[in-house]
Amino acid sequence: MASIVIDTEKCKQDGFCADECPAGIIRFEKDSFPAPVDGFDEYCIRCGHCLAVCPHGALSLHGVSPDACDAVNADLFPAPEALAHFMRARRSARKFKSKPVPRELIEQCLDTVRWAPSGHNSQPVHWIVIHDTGEVRRMAGLVADWMRMLVSSNMPIVKTLHLDVVVSDWDRGADKIVRGAPHVVVAHGLREDMTAPTACTIALAHFELAAKAHGLGPTWGGFFHAAASTYPPLQQALGLPAGHQPMGAMLLGWPKYSYKRIPAREPARVVWK
């Protein structure tokens, strides 16, 4: 099957697909139908721009037809004011309810995040969901062990992040590592893939907003990620595939409290050129 199939009965020869193609690999001349250039399959990143932009549903890409795609519904887009308020009201939960989050709800958020952008449409993001609360607690203990190792080495980061205090609090039953979150979501990718770190960070940011829209309290797990990046016992507990590196962690659960106000933030630091 050809990489691009044009329905000549629907095509209006407007050239939108060729103009929108980020790789410039669709040939179009006036009064003709679009066609792939030589080497199309080698350079096509399967982003689907050409398929998405055609207003007439005349183009199929790599066997995917317009009818197989969901239609964009602009009526479901949030208004700018609503989106700005939603993003400003977002807060990191510091206390969680013990009530678990259904797996189906987490899967729904992760499914939405599949459309997060990635360099060259490489889609390098993989996920590990630590859903069992006992496993979360066990792995948080490994994070505490990692902190103890740093404290004993007297590294500068210990003082900067007050890791000695975090460990002391953990030992007396106060959890400042995962904050009592019932679940942890870890994004990971191939260590050698230069697109993976940024793509995972973007995906986690999208996941945070998707989870927040469901009333969850997603919170970036900085301590957990730092330990997972460098501490072999935690890496082994996670069961990362060979050659993979954790790129970020998100604590997840139902927030114990709701927030009533939006505290101020520093003005944006912008230089215009």
C-alpha positions, 0 to 999 in steps of 0.5 A: 500500500502506498504511504499516502492515498489520495481520494481524488473524488474528495481532494480539492487540490488546495495543497494544505497537506503539502504546505503543512508537512513538517518534513516537506515530503509531499509534492504538490503542483497547482491543478494536480493531486498531492503525492509523496516524494521519493524517499517519503517512507524514510523521512516521514515521522508519522506525525499525521499533520497531513491527515489532520489538516485536510478539511475534506478527509481526502488523505489516508496515511500509512493505512490510517483513514480519516474515518479512523480518526476522532474529529476535533470538537472545538466546542470542548476546548476550554476558554482562555480564562478557564484554562488560565484559572485551572493552571493557576489553581493547580497545586502540589498535594502534600497530604493524601487520602488513604482511598486508592485511585482506581487503575482505570482512572490512571489508565485514562490519564495515561491514554490521554497523555499519548498525544503529548509532543515528542521530538521527531514524533519519536514517542519514547515515553514508557511508564511504570505505575506503582499502584500497590501502596505497600510497594510505594512505602517499601520504595520510599524506604529505599529512598530514605536509605539513599538519603542516609548514604548521602548524609554519611558522605556529607555531600553539599546536597544534604545541607541544601535539601535538608536530607538529614531532617527528611531522614530523621522525620522518616525514622519517626514516622513523618513521611516527607518523601512520598507524602503518604501518596498511595501511588507513584507514576514513573516515566522512563525511556532509553538512556541513549535516546536524546529525545527521552528526557524532554519527552518524559518531562512534557508527558509528566506535565501533561499527566499532571494536568490530566490527573488534576482535571479528574480531581486528583492531587498529582505532585512531582516526586523529586526525592523519588526521582533523584534516588531512582536515577542513581540508587541501584536498589531502587532501580532494581525494585522498579524493574526498569528494562535494560538500558532504560533510565527513570526520567521523572516521578509523580506522586498520585492520590486523592488530595486530603484538602481542597484549596480556596485561594491562589497565592501570588507568584513572581512576575514572569522574567522575560527579555524581548528581542 
